[in-house]
Structures are given as structure tokens and as C-alpha cells.
């Protein structure tokens, strides 16, 4: 009886969680743990169960609402084609307009991508377009002759247009043009040579934003500032450009700690490696908030206090307000970015001869508790180093 009662409580809680996701569009593990007075582990188990049933889409740190017709390109081709046709048929009557949101080469929908998705969904819904979600993996270095498009774009009842987010190769842009498929894209994460002025694209001004937050660290008295990011990914490389630019302006040497990983694991492993090599920065700038969360964990496990011993800054402001201490970061505006992506592709559908459209979204410096001013000449000494000096 006790087991059955526990199962019923879990089911009731998950129904309420699903209602919250439907109402808000997204939810985080932390929100669920606080709302239902459960552990973070239990909250993750609930989200995993809902996502396994196809009722939501897992994101980094939480989950987002499942869109009509959403599917994952990692299913088999036969399963995918069947699912796509049936879901599209059930989702809207014959002749309904649809846009496909293609998330490229990502294992999870992180907070930034989920907010782009919500912004695009809002705009499309307001203009009588359905939005379908596709997770798509491809070889970013494949030549044009070997580029494949998501199956949903090669069917006779393909969508009216496409929104590209995540990471894509420049060759997929050419393939879409050759197949006469209207599309818009996030311009920050394209791999390979391409000309932005030839496409409908929206950028976030990440280079300027990363330079701004680096200048802020310098203005707080920091001189030994390290950048944490995997520059094989375009978004980390662009933030590194802004960091490098600001350091050069201040006549300071840039320092980079890189590991072949992404998100939280990147920040965690990069800082562990940096500390193991005896480096003692006064400030760390991580190229995403997700990487910064890994930086927090690595520093805290090492007995290093934020910001008393080392200041930390991030980029994108997706989880900065839930970290402790609050993360100083650069705020991007992903929902607004999603709205403009949807606006651009709908305009392209209705005005095919329109000149390509480009938009650069501004960023905003968000000051929180993870950065503190330091006196000139200050340097961090680890608890271990202090103990050795006493001995």
C-alpha cells in the first residue's frame, strides 16, 4: 500500500509539473524542488519521466514545453517520417502553414535555446503558423555534395520555412537555398566561410558584450583574468575575440583555459586543470553561464571562495540569478531573438524577392555578487599554499 501511495503522489506531482510547463513554457529543477519541497534528484527524475513519455523536452537544468510536431532526428528514418507525417496531420488541418525550428548539433535544449524557441513560437502562433521542433545532427565539415537536410525538409509536404539555431555548417545554408526553402538563422554559430549579408540572420552582439564585461573586470582592479571556453565552438570563439580585444586595449596578456567539452563540464574541467597547473587568477570569465556553473563547482570543491578569492563572470544570463553568489554576466535577449527569427522567415515566405535582412541584438552587462573590486597587486593564494607558507 505504501508503494502504491508513493506512486500516486509521484503521478499527481508530475501532472502538476506538466501543467506548470504548459503555463510557463519552461521550468527549472530548482523551481520544482522549491515548489514541491522535494530534492533536486527527485525533480530531475520527474522531468526525465515526463520527457520519456514525450510530454516535454529536456533542457539544461530543466524542461520546456513540447511543441506540436516536435521530434528528434536521432530516431530511425522510417520512425521519423511516420511520426512527422502523423503529427503534422493531427496538429493542423490540410493547408495550414508551418515553420520548422531546427536545433543543430546539440544534445539538450539549454536555457538559451529554449527561450529562442519560445519567442519564435509566440510570433508564429500570432500569425497563424504552427511551429515544429527538430533536433538535427550533421557533419559540420562535410562538403556540399555530402550535406544532408533533415528528412522533414525533403518531403513533399515540407514546411513553409525554417529557423536554424544551434550549430550548423555554412554548407547547409547553401543546400537550403538550392532547395528553394525560405529560412532565417542565428548568425553567431555557423561553422565555415559564409557571408552574413546574403542571408536573413539575427546576431547577438557577443563580441562587444564580452569586451564590455572584460573591461568591467579590469575596472574592478583585476589584471590576471583568464578566459574559460572551448574555441572550437563558434560562440566561445566569438566571446574570446571580445575578451582578447579588451585585454589588448589595456595592454594586458590574455590567458585561456580550454578543455574539449561543453557547458558545465567545460567550466569544471578547465578550472580544475588551471588550478592543478598552479595558476592563480584573480578573475575568470566563462563564455557561457552554463560553463560558469562548472567554474563555481570546481572552485567551491577546491575551497576557493567566490568572489573573496576569485571573481567569476559569465555570458548569456540564463542561469546567473540562480547561482550562488549571483553571477555577474552579459544578458542576451533570446526570446526577442526568436521573435525576430520568426518575423524574418515569415517575411521571406511572403516576399521572396526581398533583400536579405540582418539584425544585431544588443547585450547588457548584469552586475551581481560574483565580482568584487581588488586592490592593485592583489593575487590569490589557495588555502593549500597558505598552509604551506605557515609550515
C-alpha positions as CSV (number, residue, x, y, z in Angstrom):
1,X,0.0,0.0,0.0
2,X,2.8,2.4,0.8
3,X,4.5,1.8,-2.5
4,X,1.1,2.4,-4.3
5,X,0.5,5.6,-2.4
6,X,4.0,6.8,-3.2
7,X,3.4,6.1,-6.9
8,X,0.1,8.0,-6.8
9,X,1.9,11.0,-5.2
10,X,4.5,11.0,-7.9
11,X,1.9,10.8,-10.6
12,X,0.0,13.7,-9.1
13,X,3.1,15.8,-8.8
14,X,4.1,15.1,-12.4
15,X,0.6,16.2,-13.6
16,X,1.1,19.4,-11.8
17,X,4.6,19.8,-13.2
18,X,3.2,19.3,-16.7
19,X,0.6,22.0,-16.1
20,X,3.3,24.4,-15.0
21,X,5.4,23.7,-18.1
22,X,2.3,24.3,-20.3
23,X,1.5,27.5,-18.5
24,X,5.1,28.9,-18.3
25,X,6.7,27.3,-21.4
26,X,9.6,26.1,-19.3
27,X,10.6,25.1,-15.8
28,X,13.9,24.5,-13.9
29,X,14.9,21.8,-11.5
30,X,15.4,24.4,-8.8
31,X,11.9,25.8,-9.2
32,X,10.4,22.4,-8.9
33,X,12.4,21.5,-5.8
34,X,11.3,24.7,-4.1
35,X,7.7,24.5,-5.2
36,X,7.1,20.8,-4.3
37,X,9.6,20.6,-1.4
38,X,11.5,17.7,-3.0
39,X,15.1,17.1,-3.6
40,X,16.8,18.1,-6.9
41,X,17.3,14.5,-7.7
42,X,13.5,13.8,-7.4
43,X,12.7,16.8,-9.5
44,X,15.1,15.5,-12.3
45,X,13.5,12.1,-12.1
46,X,10.1,13.6,-12.6
47,X,11.2,15.7,-15.6
48,X,13.0,12.6,-17.1
49,X,9.8,10.6,-16.7
50,X,7.7,13.3,-18.5
51,X,10.2,13.7,-21.3
52,X,10.4,9.9,-21.7
53,X,6.7,9.9,-22.3
54,X,7.1,12.6,-24.9
55,X,5.2,15.2,-22.8
56,X,8.0,17.7,-22.6
57,X,11.5,18.4,-23.9
58,X,14.5,18.2,-21.6
59,X,16.7,21.3,-21.4
60,X,19.9,22.0,-19.5
61,X,18.7,22.5,-15.9
62,X,15.0,21.8,-16.6
63,X,12.5,21.2,-19.3
64,X,10.5,23.2,-21.9
65,X,7.0,22.7,-23.4
66,X,6.9,20.2,-26.2
67,X,5.7,21.8,-29.4
68,X,3.2,20.2,-31.8
69,X,5.0,18.0,-34.3
70,X,8.3,18.1,-32.4
71,X,10.6,15.1,-32.9
72,X,14.3,14.1,-32.7
73,X,16.2,13.3,-35.8
74,X,18.1,10.6,-33.9
75,X,15.2,8.3,-34.4
76,X,15.3,6.0,-37.4
77,X,14.3,7.4,-40.7
78,X,11.2,5.3,-41.0
79,X,10.1,6.2,-37.5
80,X,10.8,9.8,-38.0
81,X,9.0,10.1,-41.3
82,X,5.9,8.3,-39.9
83,X,5.9,10.4,-36.8
84,X,6.4,13.7,-38.7
85,X,3.5,13.0,-41.1
86,X,1.1,11.8,-38.4
87,X,1.9,14.7,-36.0
88,X,1.6,17.3,-38.7
89,X,-1.7,15.8,-39.8
90,X,-3.0,15.8,-36.3
91,X,-1.6,19.2,-35.4
92,X,-3.3,21.2,-38.1
93,X,-5.8,20.9,-40.9
94,X,-4.8,20.5,-44.5
95,X,-3.2,23.6,-46.0
96,X,-2.1,25.0,-42.6
97,X,1.1,27.0,-42.6
98,X,4.1,25.6,-40.7
99,X,7.7,26.6,-39.7
100,X,10.3,24.0,-38.7
101,X,12.6,25.0,-35.9
102,X,15.9,23.1,-36.5
103,X,18.2,22.9,-33.5
104,X,21.6,21.8,-34.9
105,X,24.2,19.6,-33.2
106,X,23.1,19.9,-29.6
107,X,22.4,17.1,-27.1
108,X,20.0,19.2,-25.0
109,X,17.9,22.3,-25.3
110,X,19.7,24.6,-23.0
111,X,18.1,27.7,-21.4
112,X,19.2,30.0,-24.2
113,X,17.9,27.8,-27.0
114,X,14.6,27.1,-25.1
115,X,14.0,30.9,-24.9
116,X,14.6,31.4,-28.6
117,X,12.1,28.6,-29.2
118,X,9.5,30.2,-27.0
119,X,10.0,33.6,-28.7
120,X,9.6,32.0,-32.2
121,X,6.6,30.0,-31.1
122,X,4.9,33.1,-29.8
123,X,5.4,35.1,-33.0
124,X,4.4,32.2,-35.3
125,X,1.3,31.4,-33.3
126,X,0.2,35.1,-33.5
127,X,0.5,34.8,-37.3
128,X,-1.4,31.5,-37.7
129,X,1.8,29.4,-38.3
130,X,2.4,26.2,-36.5
131,X,6.0,25.7,-35.2
132,X,7.6,22.2,-35.3
133,X,10.8,21.3,-33.5
134,X,13.6,19.1,-35.0
135,X,16.8,18.2,-33.2
136,X,19.3,17.5,-36.0
137,X,22.9,16.2,-36.1
138,X,25.2,16.6,-39.1
139,X,28.8,16.6,-40.1
140,X,29.9,20.2,-39.8
141,X,32.9,19.6,-42.0
142,X,31.1,17.7,-44.8
143,X,31.5,19.1,-48.3
144,X,28.4,20.5,-50.0
145,X,28.0,17.4,-52.1
146,X,27.6,15.3,-48.9
147,X,25.3,17.7,-47.0
148,X,22.0,16.2,-46.0
149,X,19.0,18.1,-44.8
150,X,16.6,17.0,-42.1
151,X,14.1,14.5,-43.6
152,X,11.2,16.7,-42.8
153,X,12.6,19.2,-45.3
154,X,12.8,16.7,-48.2
155,X,9.2,15.5,-48.1
156,X,6.5,16.6,-50.5
157,X,4.6,18.2,-47.6
158,X,7.6,20.1,-46.3
159,X,7.1,23.2,-44.1
160,X,6.8,26.7,-45.5
161,X,10.0,27.8,-43.9
162,X,12.8,27.0,-41.5
163,X,14.5,28.6,-38.4
164,X,18.1,27.5,-37.9
165,X,19.5,27.6,-34.3
166,X,22.2,25.7,-32.6
167,X,25.3,25.0,-34.6
168,X,25.3,24.5,-38.4
169,X,27.7,24.3,-41.3
170,X,27.9,27.1,-43.9
171,X,27.1,24.4,-46.5
172,X,23.7,23.7,-45.1
173,X,22.8,27.3,-45.9
174,X,23.7,26.7,-49.5
175,X,21.7,23.5,-49.5
176,X,18.6,25.3,-48.3
177,X,19.0,28.0,-50.9
178,X,19.4,25.3,-53.7
179,X,16.3,23.6,-52.5
180,X,14.4,26.9,-52.5
181,X,13.5,26.7,-48.8
182,X,12.9,30.0,-47.1
183,X,14.9,30.3,-43.8
184,X,16.3,32.5,-41.1
185,X,19.2,31.7,-38.8
186,X,21.2,32.7,-35.7
187,X,24.4,34.1,-37.2
188,X,26.7,33.5,-34.2
189,X,27.1,29.8,-34.5
190,X,27.8,29.0,-38.2
191,X,30.9,26.8,-38.9
192,X,32.8,27.6,-42.1
193,X,33.1,30.5,-44.5
194,X,29.9,32.4,-45.3
195,X,28.7,35.9,-46.0
196,X,26.0,37.1,-43.5
197,X,24.8,39.8,-45.9
198,X,23.5,37.1,-48.2
199,X,21.0,35.6,-45.6
200,X,18.2,36.5,-43.3
201,X,20.0,36.3,-39.9
202,X,20.0,37.6,-36.4
203,X,23.1,38.0,-34.3
204,X,23.6,38.8,-30.7
205,X,26.4,41.3,-30.2
206,X,28.5,38.8,-28.3
207,X,31.9,40.2,-29.3
208,X,31.0,43.7,-28.0
209,X,29.4,42.1,-24.9
210,X,32.4,40.0,-24.0
211,X,34.7,43.0,-24.4
212,X,32.4,45.0,-22.1
213,X,32.5,42.5,-19.3
214,X,36.2,42.1,-19.6
215,X,36.6,45.9,-19.3
216,X,34.4,45.8,-16.3
217,X,36.7,43.2,-14.6
218,X,39.7,45.4,-15.5
219,X,37.9,48.4,-14.0
220,X,37.5,46.5,-10.8
221,X,41.3,46.2,-10.5
222,X,41.7,42.7,-12.0
223,X,44.8,42.1,-14.0
224,X,45.2,38.3,-14.0
225,X,42.0,37.5,-15.9
226,X,41.5,34.1,-17.6
227,X,39.0,33.2,-20.3
228,X,37.3,29.8,-20.0
229,X,35.8,28.5,-23.2
230,X,36.2,25.9,-26.0
231,X,37.1,28.0,-29.0
232,X,36.4,25.1,-31.4
233,X,32.8,26.2,-30.9
234,X,31.9,29.4,-32.7
235,X,30.1,31.1,-29.8
236,X,33.1,30.6,-27.5
237,X,35.5,31.8,-30.2
238,X,33.5,35.0,-30.7
239,X,33.5,35.7,-27.0
240,X,37.2,35.1,-26.9
241,X,37.6,37.7,-29.6
242,X,35.9,40.3,-27.4
243,X,37.9,39.3,-24.4
244,X,41.2,39.4,-26.3
245,X,40.3,42.8,-27.7
246,X,39.7,44.3,-24.3
247,X,42.8,42.8,-22.8
248,X,44.9,44.2,-25.7
249,X,43.4,47.7,-25.2
250,X,44.5,47.5,-21.5
251,X,48.0,46.3,-22.6
252,X,47.4,43.0,-20.7
253,X,48.2,39.5,-21.7
254,X,45.2,37.3,-22.4
255,X,45.1,33.8,-20.8
256,X,43.0,30.9,-21.9
257,X,41.9,27.7,-20.2
258,X,40.4,25.3,-22.6
259,X,39.1,21.7,-22.4
260,X,37.4,19.7,-25.2
261,X,34.0,19.8,-23.6
262,X,30.9,21.9,-23.4
263,X,28.6,23.7,-20.9
264,X,29.1,22.8,-17.2
265,X,31.7,20.1,-17.8
266,X,33.9,22.6,-19.7
267,X,34.0,25.1,-16.9
268,X,34.5,22.4,-14.3
269,X,37.4,20.6,-16.0
270,X,39.1,23.8,-17.3
271,X,39.3,25.3,-13.8
272,X,40.5,22.0,-12.3
273,X,43.3,21.9,-14.9
274,X,44.1,25.5,-14.4
275,X,44.5,25.1,-10.6
276,X,46.4,21.9,-11.0
277,X,49.0,23.8,-13.1
278,X,49.5,26.2,-10.2
279,X,47.8,29.2,-11.9
280,X,46.2,31.7,-9.6
281,X,44.0,34.2,-11.5
282,X,42.0,36.9,-9.7
283,X,39.1,36.6,-12.1
284,X,37.7,34.0,-14.5
285,X,35.4,34.9,-17.5
286,X,33.4,31.9,-18.7
287,X,32.0,32.1,-22.3
288,X,28.5,30.9,-21.1
289,X,26.6,30.8,-17.9
290,X,26.5,27.1,-18.2
291,X,30.3,26.9,-18.2
292,X,30.4,29.4,-15.3
293,X,28.2,26.9,-13.2
294,X,31.0,24.4,-13.7
295,X,33.6,27.0,-12.7
296,X,31.6,27.6,-9.5
297,X,31.6,23.9,-8.7
298,X,35.3,23.5,-9.3
299,X,36.2,26.5,-7.2
300,X,33.9,25.5,-4.3
301,X,35.3,22.0,-4.3
302,X,38.8,23.4,-4.0
303,X,37.8,25.6,-1.0
304,X,38.1,28.8,-3.1
305,X,35.5,31.5,-2.3
306,X,33.6,33.5,-4.9
307,X,34.3,36.4,-5.0
308,X,36.5,36.8,-2.0
309,X,39.3,34.7,-3.5
310,X,38.4,34.7,-7.2
311,X,35.8,36.7,-9.1
312,X,33.7,34.9,-11.8
313,X,31.8,36.3,-14.8
314,X,29.7,34.5,-17.3
315,X,27.8,35.2,-20.5
316,X,24.1,34.9,-21.7
317,X,22.3,35.4,-18.3
318,X,20.3,32.3,-18.5
319,X,21.1,30.9,-15.0
320,X,23.0,33.7,-13.4
321,X,20.3,34.6,-10.9
322,X,20.0,31.1,-9.6
323,X,23.7,30.6,-8.9
324,X,25.1,31.5,-5.5
325,X,26.6,34.0,-5.3
326,X,24.6,35.7,-8.1
327,X,26.7,35.6,-11.3
328,X,27.9,38.8,-13.0
329,X,27.2,38.2,-16.7
330,X,26.2,39.6,-20.0
331,X,22.5,39.4,-20.7
332,X,21.4,38.4,-24.2
333,X,17.7,38.5,-25.2
334,X,16.9,35.1,-26.7
335,X,13.1,35.4,-26.7
336,X,13.4,38.6,-28.7
337,X,15.9,36.9,-30.9
338,X,13.4,34.1,-31.5
339,X,10.7,36.7,-32.4
340,X,12.9,38.3,-35.0
341,X,13.9,35.0,-36.5
342,X,10.3,34.1,-36.9
343,X,9.5,37.6,-38.3
344,X,12.3,37.3,-40.8
345,X,11.3,33.9,-42.2
346,X,7.6,34.8,-42.5
347,X,8.6,37.9,-44.3
348,X,10.8,35.9,-46.6
349,X,8.0,33.5,-47.3
350,X,5.6,36.3,-48.3
351,X,8.2,38.5,-50.1
352,X,10.7,36.1,-51.8
353,X,12.4,38.9,-53.7
354,X,13.1,41.0,-50.6
355,X,16.8,41.9,-49.9
356,X,18.4,39.8,-47.2
357,X,17.8,41.1,-43.7
358,X,20.3,41.3,-40.8
359,X,19.9,42.4,-37.3
360,X,22.4,42.6,-34.4
361,X,20.8,42.3,-31.0
362,X,22.4,44.4,-28.2
363,X,23.6,42.9,-24.9
364,X,23.5,44.2,-21.3
365,X,26.0,44.0,-18.5
366,X,24.4,42.5,-15.4
367,X,26.3,43.2,-12.2
368,X,25.8,40.7,-9.4
369,X,27.8,39.4,-6.4
370,X,30.3,37.2,-8.1
371,X,32.8,40.0,-8.9
372,X,34.4,42.2,-6.4
373,X,36.9,45.1,-6.7
374,X,40.5,44.3,-5.7
375,X,43.5,46.4,-4.7
376,X,46.4,46.8,-7.2
377,X,48.9,44.0,-6.9
378,X,46.4,41.6,-5.2
379,X,46.9,38.0,-6.0
380,X,45.0,34.9,-4.9
381,X,46.7,32.3,-2.7
382,X,45.0,28.9,-2.3
383,X,44.3,27.6,1.2
384,X,46.9,24.9,0.5
385,X,49.5,27.5,-0.5
386,X,48.8,29.5,2.7
387,X,49.1,26.4,4.8
388,X,52.5,25.6,3.1
389,X,53.7,29.1,3.9
390,X,52.8,28.7,7.6
391,X,54.7,25.4,7.8
